[in-house]
Amino acid sequence: MLTFFVNVFGAGLMIFTYWFFFMKKEEKAVEAESRLTITVDGGYTPNVIQLKRGQKTTLAFFRKDPSSCLEEVVMSEFKIRQFLPLNQTTDIVITPKETGTFDIHCGMNMYHGKIEVV
C-alpha cells in the first residue's frame, strides 16, 4: 500500500514539474510607443513587448529583484548586454530594423521575455 502512495505522489510531482517549467501561458503583448517601463522582479513585467519596425523605443528596465541572475539583461539580436543596478531604472534604446520575434533573457538565461516587431 505504501508503494502505491509513493508512486502516485511521484507521478503527481512529475506532472507538476512538467506543468511548472514547460506549460508556459501565452501572454498578451504590450504595445510600446516611444517608451515602456519593464519591471524586473522575478522575471520581466511585461514579458511580451510589441514594437514597430523602424521606430526608436526606450525600454526602461527597473530592477527590484536582488537576485544576481537578474542583474543583467541580454538582447542578442540587438547586440545588447546591459547591467541593471538594483532599485534603479536603466534605459535601453533600440530601433528594430526587422520584423520578427526576438528574445530577452537574464544573464544566466533563466528568465525570459520576447520582443515582437511588427
PyMOL commands that place a pseudoatom at each C-alpha (Angstrom):
pseudoatom trace, name=CA, resn=MET, resi=1, chain=A, elem=C, hetatm=0, pos=[0.000, 0.000, 0.000]
pseudoatom trace, name=CA, resn=LEU, resi=2, chain=A, elem=C, hetatm=0, pos=[2.836, 2.394, 0.831]
pseudoatom trace, name=CA, resn=THR, resi=3, chain=A, elem=C, hetatm=0, pos=[4.387, 1.693, -2.581]
pseudoatom trace, name=CA, resn=PHE, resi=4, chain=A, elem=C, hetatm=0, pos=[1.127, 2.743, -4.252]
pseudoatom trace, name=CA, resn=PHE, resi=5, chain=A, elem=C, hetatm=0, pos=[1.094, 6.115, -2.447]
pseudoatom trace, name=CA, resn=VAL, resi=6, chain=A, elem=C, hetatm=0, pos=[4.765, 6.735, -3.201]
pseudoatom trace, name=CA, resn=ASN, resi=7, chain=A, elem=C, hetatm=0, pos=[4.155, 6.012, -6.905]
pseudoatom trace, name=CA, resn=VAL, resi=8, chain=A, elem=C, hetatm=0, pos=[1.083, 8.282, -7.040]
pseudoatom trace, name=CA, resn=PHE, resi=9, chain=A, elem=C, hetatm=0, pos=[2.968, 11.067, -5.238]
pseudoatom trace, name=CA, resn=GLY, resi=10, chain=A, elem=C, hetatm=0, pos=[5.949, 10.656, -7.587]
pseudoatom trace, name=CA, resn=ALA, resi=11, chain=A, elem=C, hetatm=0, pos=[3.722, 10.791, -10.662]
pseudoatom trace, name=CA, resn=GLY, resi=12, chain=A, elem=C, hetatm=0, pos=[1.971, 13.882, -9.323]
pseudoatom trace, name=CA, resn=LEU, resi=13, chain=A, elem=C, hetatm=0, pos=[5.309, 15.537, -8.664]
pseudoatom trace, name=CA, resn=MET, resi=14, chain=A, elem=C, hetatm=0, pos=[6.472, 14.789, -12.230]
pseudoatom trace, name=CA, resn=ILE, resi=15, chain=A, elem=C, hetatm=0, pos=[3.256, 16.259, -13.670]
pseudoatom trace, name=CA, resn=PHE, resi=16, chain=A, elem=C, hetatm=0, pos=[3.602, 19.375, -11.514]
pseudoatom trace, name=CA, resn=THR, resi=17, chain=A, elem=C, hetatm=0, pos=[7.247, 19.812, -12.572]
pseudoatom trace, name=CA, resn=TYR, resi=18, chain=A, elem=C, hetatm=0, pos=[6.324, 19.476, -16.255]
pseudoatom trace, name=CA, resn=TRP, resi=19, chain=A, elem=C, hetatm=0, pos=[3.476, 21.987, -15.877]
pseudoatom trace, name=CA, resn=PHE, resi=20, chain=A, elem=C, hetatm=0, pos=[5.600, 24.488, -13.933]
pseudoatom trace, name=CA, resn=PHE, resi=21, chain=A, elem=C, hetatm=0, pos=[8.561, 24.509, -16.309]
pseudoatom trace, name=CA, resn=PHE, resi=22, chain=A, elem=C, hetatm=0, pos=[7.100, 23.703, -19.733]
pseudoatom trace, name=CA, resn=MET, resi=23, chain=A, elem=C, hetatm=0, pos=[3.440, 24.763, -19.847]
pseudoatom trace, name=CA, resn=LYS, resi=24, chain=A, elem=C, hetatm=0, pos=[4.023, 28.490, -20.101]
pseudoatom trace, name=CA, resn=LYS, resi=25, chain=A, elem=C, hetatm=0, pos=[0.902, 30.503, -20.585]
pseudoatom trace, name=CA, resn=GLU, resi=26, chain=A, elem=C, hetatm=0, pos=[0.860, 32.747, -23.615]
pseudoatom trace, name=CA, resn=GLU, resi=27, chain=A, elem=C, hetatm=0, pos=[0.876, 36.369, -22.524]
pseudoatom trace, name=CA, resn=LYS, resi=28, chain=A, elem=C, hetatm=0, pos=[-0.660, 39.195, -24.477]
pseudoatom trace, name=CA, resn=ALA, resi=29, chain=A, elem=C, hetatm=0, pos=[1.863, 41.615, -25.939]
pseudoatom trace, name=CA, resn=VAL, resi=30, chain=A, elem=C, hetatm=0, pos=[2.047, 45.144, -24.535]
pseudoatom trace, name=CA, resn=GLU, resi=31, chain=A, elem=C, hetatm=0, pos=[2.367, 47.688, -27.310]
pseudoatom trace, name=CA, resn=ALA, resi=32, chain=A, elem=C, hetatm=0, pos=[5.186, 50.161, -26.784]
pseudoatom trace, name=CA, resn=GLU, resi=33, chain=A, elem=C, hetatm=0, pos=[5.242, 53.600, -28.349]
pseudoatom trace, name=CA, resn=SER, resi=34, chain=A, elem=C, hetatm=0, pos=[8.334, 55.688, -27.628]
pseudoatom trace, name=CA, resn=ARG, resi=35, chain=A, elem=C, hetatm=0, pos=[8.961, 54.495, -24.016]
pseudoatom trace, name=CA, resn=LEU, resi=36, chain=A, elem=C, hetatm=0, pos=[7.972, 51.472, -21.936]
pseudoatom trace, name=CA, resn=THR, resi=37, chain=A, elem=C, hetatm=0, pos=[8.874, 50.611, -18.341]
pseudoatom trace, name=CA, resn=ILE, resi=38, chain=A, elem=C, hetatm=0, pos=[9.722, 46.965, -17.663]
pseudoatom trace, name=CA, resn=THR, resi=39, chain=A, elem=C, hetatm=0, pos=[9.798, 45.848, -14.027]
pseudoatom trace, name=CA, resn=VAL, resi=40, chain=A, elem=C, hetatm=0, pos=[12.480, 43.262, -13.254]
pseudoatom trace, name=CA, resn=ASP, resi=41, chain=A, elem=C, hetatm=0, pos=[11.177, 41.305, -10.266]
pseudoatom trace, name=CA, resn=GLY, resi=42, chain=A, elem=C, hetatm=0, pos=[11.232, 37.511, -10.512]
pseudoatom trace, name=CA, resn=GLY, resi=43, chain=A, elem=C, hetatm=0, pos=[11.166, 37.946, -14.296]
pseudoatom trace, name=CA, resn=TYR, resi=44, chain=A, elem=C, hetatm=0, pos=[10.163, 40.721, -16.668]
pseudoatom trace, name=CA, resn=THR, resi=45, chain=A, elem=C, hetatm=0, pos=[6.800, 42.526, -16.482]
pseudoatom trace, name=CA, resn=PRO, resi=46, chain=A, elem=C, hetatm=0, pos=[5.543, 42.878, -19.123]
pseudoatom trace, name=CA, resn=ASN, resi=47, chain=A, elem=C, hetatm=0, pos=[7.402, 39.985, -20.664]
pseudoatom trace, name=CA, resn=VAL, resi=48, chain=A, elem=C, hetatm=0, pos=[5.977, 40.277, -24.197]
pseudoatom trace, name=CA, resn=ILE, resi=49, chain=A, elem=C, hetatm=0, pos=[6.515, 43.658, -25.858]
pseudoatom trace, name=CA, resn=GLN, resi=50, chain=A, elem=C, hetatm=0, pos=[5.336, 44.736, -29.278]
pseudoatom trace, name=CA, resn=LEU, resi=51, chain=A, elem=C, hetatm=0, pos=[7.376, 47.344, -31.164]
pseudoatom trace, name=CA, resn=LYS, resi=52, chain=A, elem=C, hetatm=0, pos=[7.058, 48.875, -34.610]
pseudoatom trace, name=CA, resn=ARG, resi=53, chain=A, elem=C, hetatm=0, pos=[9.813, 48.274, -37.129]
pseudoatom trace, name=CA, resn=GLY, resi=54, chain=A, elem=C, hetatm=0, pos=[11.974, 51.351, -37.584]
pseudoatom trace, name=CA, resn=GLN, resi=55, chain=A, elem=C, hetatm=0, pos=[10.569, 53.171, -34.532]
pseudoatom trace, name=CA, resn=LYS, resi=56, chain=A, elem=C, hetatm=0, pos=[13.064, 54.259, -31.873]
pseudoatom trace, name=CA, resn=THR, resi=57, chain=A, elem=C, hetatm=0, pos=[11.876, 52.969, -28.489]
pseudoatom trace, name=CA, resn=THR, resi=58, chain=A, elem=C, hetatm=0, pos=[13.299, 53.350, -24.990]
pseudoatom trace, name=CA, resn=LEU, resi=59, chain=A, elem=C, hetatm=0, pos=[12.903, 50.292, -22.774]
pseudoatom trace, name=CA, resn=ALA, resi=60, chain=A, elem=C, hetatm=0, pos=[13.225, 51.460, -19.162]
pseudoatom trace, name=CA, resn=PHE, resi=61, chain=A, elem=C, hetatm=0, pos=[14.216, 48.462, -17.006]
pseudoatom trace, name=CA, resn=PHE, resi=62, chain=A, elem=C, hetatm=0, pos=[13.500, 48.991, -13.288]
pseudoatom trace, name=CA, resn=ARG, resi=63, chain=A, elem=C, hetatm=0, pos=[15.173, 46.213, -11.270]
pseudoatom trace, name=CA, resn=LYS, resi=64, chain=A, elem=C, hetatm=0, pos=[13.589, 45.355, -7.900]
pseudoatom trace, name=CA, resn=ASP, resi=65, chain=A, elem=C, hetatm=0, pos=[14.877, 41.783, -7.554]
pseudoatom trace, name=CA, resn=PRO, resi=66, chain=A, elem=C, hetatm=0, pos=[18.259, 41.447, -5.768]
pseudoatom trace, name=CA, resn=SER, resi=67, chain=A, elem=C, hetatm=0, pos=[18.974, 38.101, -7.479]
pseudoatom trace, name=CA, resn=SER, resi=68, chain=A, elem=C, hetatm=0, pos=[22.331, 38.113, -9.261]
pseudoatom trace, name=CA, resn=CYS, resi=69, chain=A, elem=C, hetatm=0, pos=[20.685, 36.308, -12.176]
pseudoatom trace, name=CA, resn=LEU, resi=70, chain=A, elem=C, hetatm=0, pos=[18.540, 39.348, -12.969]
pseudoatom trace, name=CA, resn=GLU, resi=71, chain=A, elem=C, hetatm=0, pos=[21.338, 41.902, -12.676]
pseudoatom trace, name=CA, resn=GLU, resi=72, chain=A, elem=C, hetatm=0, pos=[21.921, 41.694, -16.418]
pseudoatom trace, name=CA, resn=VAL, resi=73, chain=A, elem=C, hetatm=0, pos=[19.570, 41.785, -19.406]
pseudoatom trace, name=CA, resn=VAL, resi=74, chain=A, elem=C, hetatm=0, pos=[20.581, 40.296, -22.749]
pseudoatom trace, name=CA, resn=MET, resi=75, chain=A, elem=C, hetatm=0, pos=[19.038, 41.002, -26.163]
pseudoatom trace, name=CA, resn=SER, resi=76, chain=A, elem=C, hetatm=0, pos=[21.338, 39.078, -28.507]
pseudoatom trace, name=CA, resn=GLU, resi=77, chain=A, elem=C, hetatm=0, pos=[19.672, 40.093, -31.770]
pseudoatom trace, name=CA, resn=PHE, resi=78, chain=A, elem=C, hetatm=0, pos=[20.195, 43.767, -30.865]
pseudoatom trace, name=CA, resn=LYS, resi=79, chain=A, elem=C, hetatm=0, pos=[23.748, 43.133, -29.588]
pseudoatom trace, name=CA, resn=ILE, resi=80, chain=A, elem=C, hetatm=0, pos=[22.811, 44.359, -26.105]
pseudoatom trace, name=CA, resn=ARG, resi=81, chain=A, elem=C, hetatm=0, pos=[24.120, 43.041, -22.785]
pseudoatom trace, name=CA, resn=GLN, resi=82, chain=A, elem=C, hetatm=0, pos=[23.355, 45.585, -20.048]
pseudoatom trace, name=CA, resn=PHE, resi=83, chain=A, elem=C, hetatm=0, pos=[23.942, 45.588, -16.286]
pseudoatom trace, name=CA, resn=LEU, resi=84, chain=A, elem=C, hetatm=0, pos=[20.827, 46.600, -14.301]
pseudoatom trace, name=CA, resn=PRO, resi=85, chain=A, elem=C, hetatm=0, pos=[21.582, 48.270, -10.937]
pseudoatom trace, name=CA, resn=LEU, resi=86, chain=A, elem=C, hetatm=0, pos=[19.248, 47.340, -8.075]
pseudoatom trace, name=CA, resn=ASN, resi=87, chain=A, elem=C, hetatm=0, pos=[16.359, 49.784, -7.401]
pseudoatom trace, name=CA, resn=GLN, resi=88, chain=A, elem=C, hetatm=0, pos=[17.283, 51.946, -10.372]
pseudoatom trace, name=CA, resn=THR, resi=89, chain=A, elem=C, hetatm=0, pos=[15.953, 52.483, -13.874]
pseudoatom trace, name=CA, resn=THR, resi=90, chain=A, elem=C, hetatm=0, pos=[18.237, 51.693, -16.794]
pseudoatom trace, name=CA, resn=ASP, resi=91, chain=A, elem=C, hetatm=0, pos=[17.215, 52.996, -20.218]
pseudoatom trace, name=CA, resn=ILE, resi=92, chain=A, elem=C, hetatm=0, pos=[17.989, 50.918, -23.294]
pseudoatom trace, name=CA, resn=VAL, resi=93, chain=A, elem=C, hetatm=0, pos=[17.179, 52.496, -26.650]
pseudoatom trace, name=CA, resn=ILE, resi=94, chain=A, elem=C, hetatm=0, pos=[16.516, 50.214, -29.618]
pseudoatom trace, name=CA, resn=THR, resi=95, chain=A, elem=C, hetatm=0, pos=[15.342, 50.775, -33.172]
pseudoatom trace, name=CA, resn=PRO, resi=96, chain=A, elem=C, hetatm=0, pos=[14.292, 47.418, -34.662]
pseudoatom trace, name=CA, resn=LYS, resi=97, chain=A, elem=C, hetatm=0, pos=[15.186, 47.111, -38.325]
pseudoatom trace, name=CA, resn=GLU, resi=98, chain=A, elem=C, hetatm=0, pos=[13.486, 43.772, -38.999]
pseudoatom trace, name=CA, resn=THR, resi=99, chain=A, elem=C, hetatm=0, pos=[10.123, 42.251, -38.134]
pseudoatom trace, name=CA, resn=GLY, resi=100, chain=A, elem=C, hetatm=0, pos=[10.002, 39.064, -36.092]
pseudoatom trace, name=CA, resn=THR, resi=101, chain=A, elem=C, hetatm=0, pos=[10.159, 37.759, -32.541]
pseudoatom trace, name=CA, resn=PHE, resi=102, chain=A, elem=C, hetatm=0, pos=[13.328, 38.347, -30.527]
pseudoatom trace, name=CA, resn=ASP, resi=103, chain=A, elem=C, hetatm=0, pos=[14.315, 37.003, -27.107]
pseudoatom trace, name=CA, resn=ILE, resi=104, chain=A, elem=C, hetatm=0, pos=[15.090, 38.909, -23.934]
pseudoatom trace, name=CA, resn=HIS, resi=105, chain=A, elem=C, hetatm=0, pos=[16.739, 36.963, -21.135]
pseudoatom trace, name=CA, resn=CYS, resi=106, chain=A, elem=C, hetatm=0, pos=[18.750, 37.396, -17.976]
pseudoatom trace, name=CA, resn=GLY, resi=107, chain=A, elem=C, hetatm=0, pos=[22.498, 36.883, -17.800]
pseudoatom trace, name=CA, resn=MET, resi=108, chain=A, elem=C, hetatm=0, pos=[22.067, 33.246, -16.766]
pseudoatom trace, name=CA, resn=ASN, resi=109, chain=A, elem=C, hetatm=0, pos=[19.333, 32.584, -19.380]
pseudoatom trace, name=CA, resn=MET, resi=110, chain=A, elem=C, hetatm=0, pos=[16.806, 31.558, -16.699]
pseudoatom trace, name=CA, resn=TYR, resi=111, chain=A, elem=C, hetatm=0, pos=[14.217, 34.363, -17.072]
pseudoatom trace, name=CA, resn=HIS, resi=112, chain=A, elem=C, hetatm=0, pos=[12.808, 35.189, -20.487]
pseudoatom trace, name=CA, resn=GLY, resi=113, chain=A, elem=C, hetatm=0, pos=[10.748, 37.702, -22.380]
pseudoatom trace, name=CA, resn=LYS, resi=114, chain=A, elem=C, hetatm=0, pos=[10.008, 38.495, -26.015]
pseudoatom trace, name=CA, resn=ILE, resi=115, chain=A, elem=C, hetatm=0, pos=[10.059, 41.489, -28.306]
pseudoatom trace, name=CA, resn=GLU, resi=116, chain=A, elem=C, hetatm=0, pos=[7.625, 41.198, -31.208]
pseudoatom trace, name=CA, resn=VAL, resi=117, chain=A, elem=C, hetatm=0, pos=[8.454, 43.618, -34.001]
pseudoatom trace, name=CA, resn=VAL, resi=118, chain=A, elem=C, hetatm=0, pos=[5.628, 44.339, -36.461]
for i in range(1, 118): cmd.bond("trace and resi %d" % i, "trace and resi %d" % (i + 1))
show_as sticks, trace
zoom trace
